[in-house]
């Protein structure tokens, strides 16, 4: 009976914690060009990567467009691309944001 209670408690905790781990929207949409009315690529290019473990632990799922543009001196954004690369058994994932512009 004690063993059953322990297993039940662990199962409930796992169910509660798993609600925090969710897939990024790109898993449903796919990689590629976002937020662009044009196909022209800007003269400057900035890229940032982020790694997330178990969908929970990491700095950020996708590096923000604003941060990538600011760090690379881009003031007028032309295109934004986002890519996700799942790791072994989806334990970790690598997310990339690429911004081009002036």
N, C-alpha and C positions, 0 to 999 in steps of 0.2 A: 504494500500500500504506500509506503514511504517513497519507493522508487517511482510509482505511478505519479504521485504528487510532484516529485522533482521533474519528471519528464513533462508533465503538464505545465508547470511553471516555466520551464525552459522554452517550451513551444509557444506559450503566450508572449514571452519576452521577445522571441524571434519574430513573431508576427507584428508586434508593436514596432520594433526597430526597423523591420524591412519596409515599413511605410515611409521612412525617411530616405531610402535609397530609390531614386527614380532615374529613368533614362532621360538624357537630354533630348530636346525636341528634334535635334538633327538625326537622331536614330530613326525617327519616323519620316522626316523630310528628305534626308540624304545630303551628301556633300555638294558643294558648289557655290555659285554666286548668289549673294543675298543683297537686298536693298539697293538695287541698281536699275536705273532706267536706260543706261547706256552700256555699250560693250567696249567702250574706250578704256584702256588701262592708263592710270596716271603715271607720271614720270617717277614719282617716289614710291617705294614699296616698303611696307613694314610687316613683320611677322612675329607672333608670340605663340608659345606653346605652354600647355598646362597639363599636368598629370593628375588624375583622380583615382583613388584606390577604393574599391567596393562601392563606387558611386556616392561616397560620403566624404572621405578624407581627401583634401586637396585645397589648394588656394582658391580656385574658381573653375567651374566647368569649362566655360569658354572665356579666354582672355577678352576683356571688353574692347570694343571698337574704339572708343574714346581714348583708352589708355595706349593702345597700339599706335593710333594716329599721333597722339601727343609725344610719345617716346621717340617717334621717327620723324618729327617735324612736319607732319602732314596737316595742313589747315583746311583743305577742301577735299573731301573724300569722293573718289570716283567709283571704286568698287570695293566690296567686302566679300571675302570668301571664308567659309568655315568648314573645317574637316574634322572628323572624329575617327580615331583608329583604335578599335578595341584590342585589349591585350589578351593574354592567355586566360581562357575560361571566363572572360569578362571581369577578372579580378581587378585589373587596372585598365584605364583608358587614357589615351592621349588626345587632347583637343588642340586644334590650331586655328588661329584667326589671322587672315592675311588682308591687309588694307592697302589700297593704292590710291594715289591722288597727287595733288599739287602741294 
